Amino acid sequence: MRTTSPSPHLAPVPAGERAHGDAAARPYVDRSSPDGPDGGARPGRPDPCASLPYRRDGGTALLTPARAADTADEGPDEGPEEGRRQPLLPGDPRRLGGYHLIERLDEGGDGAQGEVYLGRGEDGALVAVRPLPAGPGAGPRVHDRLAEETEAALQVTGRHTARVLDADVGGDRPYIVSEFVEGPSLREVVEREGPLPPERLRKVALRTAASLAATHRAGTVHGDFRPGNVLLGQAGAKVVGLGTARALDAVPGGTALPGAPAYTAPEQVEDEPVGPPADVFAWGATLVYAATGRAPFGTGPDAAVLRRVTSAQPDLGDMEGPLREMAERCLDKNPAARPTARQLVRALREGQAPAPRPRPRRIPRYRWRMMVALAAVMVCGFATGILFQGF
């Protein structure tokens, strides 16, 4: 089962019509929603899709650029470009589907999501190819779930997200193909240079929040947002890894949780339903890391970090002003109390924290379960003590 785009095929654009990497070759018209900040088109800006060799419908319609929530028009990020390529190992595949694999990619900078390869499609375009751990032994239910998750990822068209371009989840060697982004990760930049300067921090925050807003608007979630999945190229920050965490969760024994415990929402730890608020929690933790150089729930063994995620208050360091307040609200233990990604975009543009959401009065289910489990342990301990005193 192979999925590509919402339309039947990702058809190559005729060579005479392609810009061949020159984004300034044709004007860009922003198809913003009527309720956006400008309510209409913005001619004259370079088309971020100009160098893409694909069309969604095989005809005249281009990949739709971001709508109002994504148009973080803040100029280039001016981040350093850094090689992330490594030679293929002897056991690595040389080809997946119609893609010739050239090198390994250190996408994310920590290998938390397995191997990623730099590939070249039949049209010569460079792409990132990520194999999925589901093969001939996986049942039809697993393949159906993989198809559902990858199809959802294909709907995301935000210009601050590395788009999913193609996927084959029904064959013996399933994989996901996404846009290749050159540049170091946010994690690498902070490790090398320290916390981001205020203006650059605001740009990265705005672009990544816009990326999540586009993802959520498409009816899906990222599921593995973290500093390693934010790449800082010459064109600005882009979020990578879309579709991977959800696809891994669809495979028995596969999960994205151990790769980034410090950016995992409490509801993920407690195996509760996960939605857009979990991405907002991870965005808040990533914001703290970019601003302070430290994860808000510290480091150490995964179990210790996850325990702090569910029970401790985040360490926001020397953050101040609207960004500190924004981080506090995003890192609320209760998913219903966090702002939405769209609210974050609006607040960042206005230079203030998002309006607080009403505090939910109902205790989340995972909190009830923790309280019941604690009460059961206390009762068992008390009963055991009484029994031992009787002997």
Secondary structure, 3 states (H helix, E strand, C coil): CEECCCCCCCEECCHHHCCCCCHHHCEECCCCCCCCCCCCCCCCEECCCCCCCEECCCCCCCCCCCCHHHCCCCCCCCCCCCCCEECCCCCCCCEECCEEEEEEECCCCCCCCCCEEEEECCCCCEEEEEECCCCCCCCHHHHHHHHHHHHHHHCCCCCCECCEEEEECCCCCCEEEEECCCCCEHHHHHHHHCCCCHHHHHHHHHHHHHHHHHHHHCCCCCCCCCHHHEEEECCEEEECCCCHHHHHHHCCCCCCHHHCHHHCCHHHHCCCCCCHHHHHHHHHHHHHHHHHCCCCCCCCCHHHHHHHHHHCCCCCCCCCHHHHHHHHHHCCCCHHHCCCHHHHHHHHHHCCCCCCCCCCCCCCHHHHHHHHHHHHHHHHHHHHHHHHHHC
